[in-house]
């Protein structure tokens, strides 16, 4: 990926401001479908109300495994 700049974000931010609700939801859905990282981020940011603790546990395990991997 290229170098991230404030100018890049400024252009994206100004475009986002013009999107309607449905367009913004479609964009987020496309990002959700694009990668596992995006899915984890969005689920952590907007956890399901009925599975809140389950969602948090999934992310907690993922972090723990990064620092304390299972040894076989």
VOZAVEX-16583 format. One line per field, with one value per residue: chain; residue number from 1; x, y, z of N, C-alpha, C, CB in turn; residue in one letter. Coordinates in nm, 4 decimals. Atoms other than C-alpha are relative to their C-alpha. Glycine has a CB too. Layout:
<recs>
chain: A:...
resi: NUM:...
nc1: X:...
nc2: Y:...
nc3: Z:...
cac1: X:...
cac2: Y:...
cac3: Z:...
cc1: X:...
cc2: Y:...
cc3: Z:...
cbc1: X:...
cbc2: Y:...
cbc3: Z:...
resn: a:...
</recs>
This chain:
<recs>
chain: A:A:A:A:A:A:A:A:A:A:A:A:A:A:A:A:A:A:A:A:A:A:A:A:A:A:A:A:A:A:A:A:A:A:A:A:A:A:A:A:A:A:A:A:A:A:A:A:A:A:A:A:A:A:A:A:A:A:A:A:A:A:A:A:A:A:A:A:A:A:A:A
resi: 1:2:3:4:5:6:7:8:9:10:11:12:13:14:15:16:17:18:19:20:21:22:23:24:25:26:27:28:29:30:31:32:33:34:35:36:37:38:39:40:41:42:43:44:45:46:47:48:49:50:51:52:53:54:55:56:57:58:59:60:61:62:63:64:65:66:67:68:69:70:71:72
nc1: 0.0831:-0.0725:-0.0151:0.1231:-0.0173:0.1195:0.0683:0.0816:0.1168:0.0846:0.0807:0.0967:0.0921:0.0938:0.0914:0.0889:0.0986:0.1055:0.0729:0.1252:-0.0029:-0.0091:-0.1313:-0.0986:0.0172:-0.0525:-0.1455:-0.0429:0.0214:-0.1080:-0.1220:0.0199:-0.0218:-0.1327:-0.1069:0.0244:-0.0368:0.1109:0.1109:-0.0324:0.0082:0.1396:0.0708:-0.0452:0.0525:0.1457:0.0287:0.1419:0.0547:0.0322:-0.1207:-0.1055:-0.1105:-0.0605:-0.0832:-0.1181:-0.0849:-0.0661:-0.1088:-0.0968:-0.0808:-0.0863:-0.1111:-0.0812:-0.0763:-0.1111:-0.1073:-0.0235:0.0456:0.0020:-0.1158:0.0445
nc2: -0.1180:-0.1258:-0.0750:-0.0648:-0.1432:-0.0730:-0.0411:0.1149:0.0074:-0.1175:0.0283:0.1040:-0.0569:-0.0902:0.0850:0.0663:-0.0973:-0.0167:0.1254:0.0203:0.1117:0.1273:0.0093:0.0227:0.1389:0.0860:-0.0101:0.0767:0.1419:0.0398:0.0091:0.1167:0.1176:-0.0052:0.0679:0.0453:-0.1100:-0.0946:0.0613:-0.0060:-0.1390:-0.0450:0.0726:-0.0561:-0.1362:0.0084:0.1390:0.0366:-0.0114:0.1309:0.0817:-0.0938:0.0655:0.0951:-0.0784:-0.0450:0.1157:0.0335:-0.0962:0.0196:0.1170:-0.0361:-0.0787:0.0888:0.0893:-0.0749:-0.0170:0.1254:0.1061:0.1364:0.0822:0.1400
nc3: 0.0000:0.0047:-0.1231:-0.0439:-0.0218:-0.0414:0.1219:0.0398:-0.0876:0.0238:0.1182:-0.0353:-0.0976:0.0668:0.0769:-0.0962:-0.0470:0.1002:0.0182:-0.0718:-0.0938:0.0727:0.0652:-0.1057:-0.0440:0.1061:-0.0078:-0.1168:0.0303:0.0904:-0.0807:-0.0854:0.0836:0.0602:-0.0742:-0.1364:-0.0902:-0.0005:-0.0740:-0.1423:-0.0436:-0.0038:-0.1058:-0.1275:-0.0108:-0.0093:-0.0382:-0.0032:-0.1357:-0.0570:-0.0139:-0.0385:-0.0690:0.0930:0.0915:-0.0736:-0.0267:0.1254:0.0192:-0.1080:0.0368:0.1129:-0.0545:-0.0841:0.0876:0.0603:-0.0962:-0.0687:0.0893:-0.0539:0.0388:0.0089
cac1: 0.0000:0.1034:0.1979:-0.0993:-0.1400:-0.3804:-0.4593:-0.5820:-0.8099:-0.9360:-1.0534:-1.2207:-1.3759:-1.5278:-1.6764:-1.8154:-1.9926:-2.1925:-2.3094:-2.6634:-2.7437:-2.7941:-2.4725:-2.2760:-2.4229:-2.3378:-1.9794:-1.9465:-2.0932:-1.8379:-1.5574:-1.6996:-1.6939:-1.3459:-1.1353:-1.1335:-0.9602:-1.2425:-1.5000:-1.3220:-1.2959:-1.6618:-1.7890:-1.5756:-1.6962:-2.0632:-2.1065:-2.4360:-2.6606:-2.7591:-2.4056:-2.2059:-2.0003:-1.9448:-1.8118:-1.5786:-1.4513:-1.3721:-1.1604:-0.9991:-0.8861:-0.7468:-0.5344:-0.4172:-0.3106:-0.0957:0.1040:0.0696:0.0461:-0.0471:0.2496:0.1884
cac2: 0.0000:0.3573:0.6058:0.7323:1.1084:1.3587:1.4708:1.1195:1.1189:1.4703:1.3610:1.0488:1.2387:1.5012:1.2273:1.0409:1.3583:1.3558:0.9934:0.9077:0.6490:0.3612:0.4393:0.4490:0.1170:-0.0393:0.0868:-0.0593:-0.3904:-0.4021:-0.3352:-0.6015:-0.8544:-0.7504:-0.8891:-1.0720:-0.7770:-0.5454:-0.7925:-0.8166:-0.4382:-0.3761:-0.6486:-0.5053:-0.1529:-0.2544:-0.5751:-0.7610:-0.6953:-1.0582:-1.1972:-0.9156:-1.1353:-1.3954:-1.1280:-0.9896:-1.3363:-1.4043:-1.0870:-1.1514:-1.4969:-1.3482:-1.0987:-1.3613:-1.5940:-1.3192:-1.2808:-1.6262:-1.8754:-2.2331:-2.4658:-2.8203
cac3: 0.0000:-0.0541:0.2087:0.4102:0.4037:0.5554:0.2009:0.1155:0.4182:0.3458:0.0016:0.1363:0.4256:0.1984:-0.0236:0.2781:0.3881:0.0638:0.0879:0.1820:0.4486:0.2018:0.0156:0.3399:0.4510:0.1137:0.1482:0.4987:0.3800:0.0972:0.3467:0.5803:0.2948:0.1805:0.4639:0.7934:0.9589:0.8549:0.9904:1.3258:1.3470:1.2636:1.4975:1.7782:1.7051:1.6730:1.8747:1.8342:2.1329:2.1751:2.1442:2.3052:2.5385:2.2650:2.0271:2.2927:2.3805:2.0143:1.9975:2.3351:2.2184:1.9009:2.0957:2.3456:2.0645:1.9128:2.2339:2.3871:2.1005:2.1830:2.1781:2.0623
cc1: 0.0880:0.0049:-0.1302:0.0278:-0.1312:-0.0805:-0.0908:-0.1276:-0.0940:-0.0901:-0.1075:-0.1060:-0.1020:-0.1003:-0.0988:-0.1110:-0.1162:-0.0853:-0.1294:0.0119:0.0180:0.1344:0.1088:-0.0087:0.0557:0.1527:0.0531:-0.0177:0.1102:0.1316:-0.0055:0.0311:0.1434:0.1055:-0.0441:0.0301:-0.1130:-0.1180:0.0253:-0.0146:-0.1447:-0.0806:0.0416:-0.0579:-0.1511:-0.0405:-0.1504:-0.0515:-0.0244:0.1234:0.1192:0.1189:0.0704:0.0935:0.1276:0.0960:0.0769:0.1202:0.1063:0.0912:0.0974:0.1222:0.0924:0.0869:0.1162:0.1189:0.0373:-0.0491:0.0037:0.1198:-0.0452:0.1057
cc2: 0.1249:0.0663:0.0731:0.1480:0.0611:0.0442:-0.1124:-0.0053:0.1173:-0.0224:-0.1032:0.0564:0.0922:-0.0793:-0.0706:0.0928:0.0164:-0.1255:-0.0014:-0.1267:-0.1344:-0.0203:-0.0299:-0.1435:-0.0971:0.0007:-0.0822:-0.1497:-0.0512:-0.0142:-0.1213:-0.1273:-0.0107:-0.0789:-0.0396:0.1108:0.1024:-0.0553:0.0068:0.1426:0.0451:-0.0712:0.0533:0.1391:0.0014:-0.1425:-0.0279:0.0024:-0.1357:-0.0856:0.0844:-0.0721:-0.1001:0.0727:0.0460:-0.1150:-0.0411:0.0931:-0.0150:-0.1182:0.0328:0.0795:-0.0889:-0.0905:0.0699:0.0080:-0.1285:-0.1156:-0.1364:-0.0763:-0.1456:-0.0928
cc3: 0.0000:0.1354:0.0331:0.0245:0.0453:-0.1214:-0.0510:0.0837:-0.0240:-0.1211:0.0272:0.0935:-0.0667:-0.0843:0.0919:0.0475:-0.0975:-0.0176:0.0804:0.0835:-0.0717:-0.0666:0.1028:0.0515:-0.1035:0.0017:0.1171:-0.0221:-0.0919:0.0760:0.0914:-0.0778:-0.0518:0.0762:0.1404:0.0993:0.0095:0.0785:0.1492:0.0532:0.0149:0.1074:0.1371:0.0225:0.0228:0.0384:-0.0027:0.1432:0.0637:0.0244:0.0442:0.0638:-0.0913:-0.0975:0.0696:0.0275:-0.1251:-0.0224:0.1075:-0.0332:-0.1112:0.0477:0.0814:-0.0873:-0.0685:0.0940:0.0725:-0.0872:0.0679:-0.0517:0.0004:0.0375
cbc1: -0.0948:-0.0626:0.1169:-0.0565:0.0508:0.0379:0.1023:0.0799:0.0432:0.0868:0.0878:0.0707:0.0774:0.0762:0.0787:0.0799:0.0666:0.0612:0.0874:-0.1207:-0.1280:-0.1083:0.0326:-0.0208:-0.1484:-0.0522:0.0433:-0.0780:-0.1387:0.0152:0.0199:-0.1445:-0.0955:0.0436:0.1229:0.0842:0.1297:-0.0427:-0.0203:0.1427:0.0729:-0.0654:0.0280:0.1530:0.0339:-0.0668:0.0567:-0.0221:-0.1295:-0.0948:0.0321:-0.0554:-0.0504:-0.1096:-0.0781:-0.0414:-0.0840:-0.0998:-0.0544:-0.0726:-0.0896:-0.0792:-0.0524:-0.0903:-0.0908:-0.0450:-0.0384:-0.0700:0.0849:-0.1308:0.1232:-0.0470
cbc2: -0.0005:0.0928:0.0994:-0.0678:0.0695:0.1215:0.0399:-0.1317:-0.0034:0.1261:-0.0473:-0.1206:0.0763:0.1011:-0.1033:-0.0502:0.1342:0.0382:-0.1184:-0.0088:-0.0018:-0.0080:0.1310:0.0995:-0.0303:0.0457:0.1470:0.0438:-0.0220:0.1021:0.1279:-0.0040:0.0022:0.1414:0.0893:-0.1238:0.0686:0.0334:-0.1458:-0.0514:0.0906:-0.0216:-0.1523:0.0057:0.0791:0.0418:-0.0299:-0.1393:0.0790:-0.0736:-0.0707:0.1047:-0.0703:-0.0770:0.1214:0.0655:-0.1172:0.0098:0.1428:-0.0234:-0.1157:0.0818:0.1162:-0.0855:-0.0596:0.1408:0.1037:-0.0010:-0.0027:-0.0732:0.0220:-0.0335
cbc3: 0.1210:-0.1002:-0.0114:0.1284:-0.1278:0.0858:-0.1081:0.0149:0.1466:-0.0208:-0.1127:0.0655:0.1071:-0.0883:-0.0821:0.1199:0.0228:-0.1329:0.0402:-0.0982:0.0826:-0.1040:-0.0757:0.1157:0.0262:-0.1379:0.0140:0.1236:-0.0651:-0.1140:0.0829:0.0546:-0.1165:-0.0111:0.0084:0.0316:-0.0484:-0.1429:-0.0434:0.0246:-0.0982:-0.1349:-0.0096:0.0046:-0.1257:-0.1344:0.1401:-0.0626:-0.0022:-0.0910:-0.1322:0.0967:0.1262:-0.0776:-0.0537:0.1313:0.0513:-0.1186:0.0003:0.1355:-0.0426:-0.1042:0.0869:0.0930:-0.1042:-0.0383:0.0994:0.1379:-0.1260:-0.0376:0.0976:-0.1355
resn: x:x:x:x:x:x:x:x:x:x:x:x:x:x:x:x:x:x:x:x:x:x:x:x:x:x:x:x:x:x:x:x:x:x:x:x:x:x:x:x:x:x:x:x:x:x:x:x:x:x:x:x:x:x:x:x:x:x:x:x:x:x:x:x:x:x:x:x:x:x:x:x
</recs>
